[in-house]
Amino acid sequence: MNDLERHVIQQILTVEAADFSELTTQLSQLAVVSRHATGVGVYTNFSPTADLEPCHSCPSVMRLGQHVVAYIGAKESLGGFVLYVDDGIITTLEGYIYEGQWPDDALQHFRLH
């Protein structure tokens, strides 16, 4: 998991899922299995380690991220993220840009609010 993904997930969980602390512990137990660039964003898919405990208090389907705003790239393009949690396990992070193309320098330059 790269720094952008880690910071975004931590921010989303802090802002929108503080009641589900089990999700925060999953961060160290997730491996990136694929990334798919769409031109206007990117999907990062995760696979849990064998010993990962699902969040038993979480709803079976959660889509988080509506309260986190991102400024991505050196030009600070406005973007957002959606964190997918299925059956208590973080499965996917979707990043998107509102206008134009996903910046090539997104990993080097980003701010979250």
Backbone as CSV, one residue per row, in Angstrom:
resi,resn,N_x,N_y,N_z,CA_x,CA_y,CA_z,C_x,C_y,C_z
1,MET,0.856,-1.168,0.000,0.000,0.000,0.000,0.906,1.235,0.000
2,ASN,0.609,2.162,-0.899,1.434,3.365,-0.959,0.962,4.407,0.069
3,ASP,1.742,5.490,0.215,1.439,6.508,1.221,0.085,7.169,0.991
4,LEU,-0.246,7.461,-0.255,-1.533,8.087,-0.562,-2.680,7.192,-0.097
5,GLU,-2.638,5.932,-0.466,-3.697,4.997,-0.061,-3.803,4.894,1.457
6,ARG,-2.668,4.755,2.123,-2.655,4.619,3.582,-3.227,5.871,4.257
7,HIS,-2.789,7.051,3.817,-3.290,8.293,4.412,-4.787,8.472,4.159
8,VAL,-5.223,8.163,2.958,-6.648,8.307,2.630,-7.489,7.369,3.491
9,ILE,-7.090,6.123,3.585,-7.867,5.157,4.377,-7.891,5.571,5.846
10,GLN,-6.749,5.991,6.374,-6.710,6.436,7.770,-7.631,7.630,7.992
11,GLN,-7.626,8.575,7.054,-8.482,9.753,7.181,-9.960,9.363,7.119
12,ILE,-10.308,8.516,6.180,-11.703,8.068,6.054,-12.153,7.365,7.330
13,LEU,-11.335,6.463,7.836,-11.715,5.719,9.034,-11.822,6.631,10.253
14,THR,-10.937,7.610,10.359,-10.983,8.555,11.475,-12.247,9.406,11.428
15,VAL,-12.594,9.887,10.246,-13.724,10.808,10.096,-15.067,10.078,10.085
16,GLU,-15.118,8.915,9.437,-16.417,8.291,9.192,-16.657,6.949,9.867
17,ALA,-15.635,6.367,10.448,-15.813,5.023,11.015,-15.154,4.881,12.375
18,ALA,-15.181,5.951,13.153,-14.540,5.919,14.467,-15.143,4.853,15.377
19,ASP,-16.391,4.504,15.156,-17.055,3.480,15.973,-16.648,2.060,15.598
20,PHE,-15.889,1.920,14.518,-15.502,0.592,14.028,-13.973,0.468,14.049
21,SER,-13.407,0.467,15.250,-11.949,0.461,15.399,-11.297,-0.778,14.793
22,GLU,-12.057,-1.856,14.642,-11.495,-3.073,14.031,-10.990,-2.807,12.610
23,LEU,-11.594,-1.854,11.922,-11.160,-1.555,10.558,-9.764,-0.963,10.532
24,THR,-9.430,-0.140,11.519,-8.098,0.459,11.571,-7.026,-0.607,11.741
25,THR,-7.300,-1.628,12.521,-6.308,-2.690,12.716,-6.089,-3.508,11.445
26,GLN,-7.029,-3.450,10.516,-6.885,-4.203,9.269,-5.806,-3.632,8.350
27,LEU,-5.476,-2.362,8.501,-4.535,-1.725,7.579,-3.223,-2.487,7.437
28,SER,-2.699,-2.978,8.532,-1.417,-3.697,8.481,-1.574,-5.123,7.967
29,GLN,-2.814,-5.562,7.776,-3.065,-6.935,7.347,-3.667,-7.027,5.946
30,LEU,-3.519,-5.955,5.184,-4.041,-5.942,3.824,-2.888,-5.904,2.829
31,ALA,-3.016,-6.666,1.770,-2.033,-6.649,0.686,-2.725,-6.151,-0.576
32,VAL,-2.038,-5.318,-1.335,-2.571,-4.857,-2.609,-2.473,-6.003,-3.609
33,VAL,-3.605,-6.364,-4.204,-3.598,-7.432,-5.208,-3.692,-6.880,-6.619
34,SER,-4.248,-5.658,-6.766,-4.299,-5.052,-8.099,-4.610,-3.576,-7.991
35,ARG,-4.176,-2.848,-9.028,-4.542,-1.443,-9.215,-4.988,-1.297,-10.655
36,HIS,-6.099,-0.602,-10.825,-6.617,-0.385,-12.174,-6.840,1.106,-12.374
37,ALA,-6.059,1.700,-13.284,-6.207,3.119,-13.607,-7.274,3.275,-14.683
38,THR,-8.171,4.230,-14.474,-9.265,4.466,-15.427,-9.040,5.703,-16.273
39,GLY,-8.013,6.476,-15.968,-7.796,7.755,-16.628,-8.263,8.904,-15.746
40,VAL,-9.407,8.725,-15.116,-9.933,9.746,-14.205,-9.852,9.287,-12.749
41,GLY,-9.208,8.161,-12.529,-9.087,7.638,-11.179,-8.360,6.323,-11.152
42,VAL,-8.457,5.680,-10.000,-7.777,4.400,-9.820,-8.540,3.565,-8.803
43,TYR,-8.612,2.274,-9.057,-9.160,1.306,-8.110,-8.002,0.491,-7.555
44,THR,-7.909,0.412,-6.233,-6.918,-0.436,-5.580,-7.680,-1.529,-4.844
45,ASN,-7.384,-2.773,-5.188,-8.057,-3.916,-4.571,-7.117,-4.590,-3.581
46,PHE,-7.677,-4.946,-2.425,-6.895,-5.529,-1.346,-7.314,-6.966,-1.087
47,SER,-6.370,-7.719,-0.544,-6.634,-9.075,-0.094,-6.189,-9.160,1.359
48,PRO,-7.022,-9.698,2.232,-6.632,-9.799,3.639,-5.681,-10.962,3.876
49,THR,-4.878,-10.841,4.921,-4.048,-11.963,5.333,-4.961,-13.014,5.968
50,ALA,-4.456,-14.203,6.125,-5.266,-15.313,6.641,-5.758,-15.068,8.065
51,ASP,-4.998,-14.309,8.854,-5.382,-14.098,10.249,-6.170,-12.809,10.488
52,LEU,-6.601,-12.133,9.434,-7.362,-10.898,9.592,-8.739,-11.187,10.176
53,GLU,-9.075,-10.428,11.197,-10.396,-10.535,11.824,-11.332,-9.533,11.167
54,PRO,-12.457,-9.968,10.644,-13.407,-9.003,10.097,-14.021,-8.163,11.212
55,CYS,-14.540,-7.030,10.836,-15.237,-6.158,11.784,-16.633,-6.730,12.003
56,HIS,-16.844,-7.309,13.154,-18.124,-7.958,13.435,-19.236,-6.964,13.732
57,SER,-18.886,-5.746,14.140,-19.906,-4.740,14.438,-20.266,-3.884,13.221
58,CYS,-19.570,-4.095,12.107,-19.831,-3.315,10.893,-21.059,-3.856,10.155
59,PRO,-21.775,-2.958,9.460,-22.816,-3.447,8.557,-22.174,-4.320,7.481
60,SER,-22.948,-5.168,6.833,-22.374,-6.076,5.829,-21.821,-5.331,4.618
61,VAL,-22.372,-4.158,4.304,-21.882,-3.345,3.182,-21.705,-1.915,3.671
62,MET,-20.497,-1.384,3.479,-20.222,0.010,3.839,-19.498,0.673,2.682
63,ARG,-19.896,1.912,2.370,-19.203,2.743,1.392,-18.892,4.056,2.094
64,LEU,-17.613,4.289,2.339,-17.171,5.433,3.127,-16.328,6.368,2.271
65,GLY,-16.272,7.634,2.652,-15.395,8.582,1.980,-16.059,9.896,1.617
66,GLN,-17.346,9.994,1.827,-18.042,11.205,1.383,-17.632,12.459,2.158
67,HIS,-16.980,12.311,3.294,-16.579,13.467,4.092,-15.095,13.780,3.993
68,VAL,-14.398,13.158,3.054,-12.978,13.415,2.857,-12.779,14.018,1.472
69,VAL,-12.150,15.190,1.449,-11.863,15.887,0.189,-10.365,15.803,-0.052
70,ALA,-9.978,15.598,-1.303,-8.569,15.475,-1.633,-8.176,16.501,-2.690
71,TYR,-6.980,17.047,-2.520,-6.362,17.903,-3.530,-5.166,17.109,-4.031
72,ILE,-5.224,16.723,-5.293,-4.301,15.716,-5.810,-3.410,16.307,-6.894
73,GLY,-2.121,15.989,-6.811,-1.153,16.465,-7.778,-0.672,17.864,-7.446
74,ALA,0.381,18.296,-8.137,0.959,19.615,-7.901,-0.040,20.725,-8.212
75,LYS,-0.946,20.485,-9.143,-1.973,21.485,-9.484,-3.179,21.419,-8.552
76,GLU,-3.138,20.503,-7.584,-4.176,20.338,-6.578,-5.570,20.170,-7.192
77,SER,-5.683,19.200,-8.067,-6.973,18.875,-8.660,-7.894,18.304,-7.591
78,LEU,-9.145,18.709,-7.621,-10.120,18.258,-6.636,-10.516,16.807,-6.918
79,GLY,-10.445,15.995,-5.881,-10.781,14.580,-6.037,-11.432,14.027,-4.795
80,GLY,-11.790,12.765,-4.887,-12.407,12.096,-3.763,-12.074,10.623,-3.759
81,PHE,-12.538,9.948,-2.721,-12.258,8.528,-2.558,-13.475,7.827,-1.984
82,VAL,-13.616,6.564,-2.323,-14.638,5.701,-1.736,-13.916,4.471,-1.212
83,LEU,-14.145,4.160,0.057,-13.585,2.958,0.670,-14.688,1.914,0.764
84,TYR,-14.462,0.774,0.157,-15.431,-0.312,0.144,-15.115,-1.288,1.275
85,VAL,-16.100,-1.550,2.101,-15.978,-2.528,3.174,-17.111,-3.530,2.980
86,ASP,-16.753,-4.774,2.748,-17.744,-5.828,2.510,-17.564,-6.944,3.525
87,ASP,-18.645,-7.297,4.176,-18.627,-8.344,5.210,-17.556,-8.076,6.268
88,GLY,-17.393,-6.789,6.607,-16.469,-6.415,7.675,-15.010,-6.360,7.284
89,ILE,-14.708,-6.418,5.977,-13.323,-6.413,5.509,-13.139,-5.322,4.460
90,ILE,-12.078,-4.532,4.603,-11.742,-3.519,3.602,-11.338,-4.252,2.325
91,THR,-12.038,-3.958,1.225,-11.768,-4.671,-0.025,-11.185,-3.796,-1.129
92,THR,-11.640,-2.538,-1.228,-11.255,-1.697,-2.359,-11.218,-0.238,-1.940
93,LEU,-10.273,0.495,-2.525,-10.244,1.952,-2.424,-10.346,2.500,-3.838
94,GLU,-11.342,3.333,-4.055,-11.529,3.984,-5.358,-11.154,5.452,-5.221
95,GLY,-10.260,5.922,-6.067,-9.909,7.336,-6.114,-10.385,7.918,-7.432
96,TYR,-10.881,9.143,-7.403,-11.382,9.762,-8.631,-11.100,11.256,-8.609
97,ILE,-11.071,11.828,-9.783,-10.832,13.248,-9.957,-12.103,13.845,-10.555
98,TYR,-12.466,15.033,-10.139,-13.710,15.635,-10.617,-13.610,16.202,-12.023
99,GLU,-12.416,16.635,-12.411,-12.260,17.261,-13.718,-10.888,16.927,-14.285
100,GLY,-10.843,16.520,-15.533,-9.574,16.212,-16.170,-9.122,14.784,-15.903
101,GLN,-7.814,14.578,-16.020,-7.212,13.255,-15.859,-6.573,13.123,-14.481
102,TRP,-6.482,11.877,-14.010,-5.806,11.590,-12.747,-4.353,12.039,-12.872
103,PRO,-3.866,12.892,-11.969,-2.503,13.431,-12.075,-1.423,12.352,-11.973
104,ASP,-0.417,12.468,-12.821,0.717,11.539,-12.776,1.501,11.665,-11.477
105,ASP,1.436,12.834,-10.860,2.201,13.071,-9.632,1.342,12.938,-8.367
106,ALA,0.263,12.184,-8.450,-0.656,12.034,-7.312,0.035,11.449,-6.085
107,LEU,0.970,10.545,-6.279,1.640,9.911,-5.136,2.615,10.858,-4.442
108,GLN,3.104,11.856,-5.164,4.061,12.792,-4.590,3.392,14.020,-3.977
109,HIS,2.216,14.389,-4.487,1.561,15.624,-4.045,0.092,15.353,-3.773
110,PHE,-0.284,15.432,-2.498,-1.702,15.306,-2.145,-1.941,15.950,-0.779
111,ARG,-3.135,16.484,-0.622,-3.600,17.031,0.651,-4.986,16.505,0.897
112,LEU,-5.294,16.177,2.132,-6.597,15.644,2.491,-7.284,16.554,3.498
113,HIS,-8.586,16.689,3.339,-9.399,17.460,4.293,-10.666,16.704,4.580
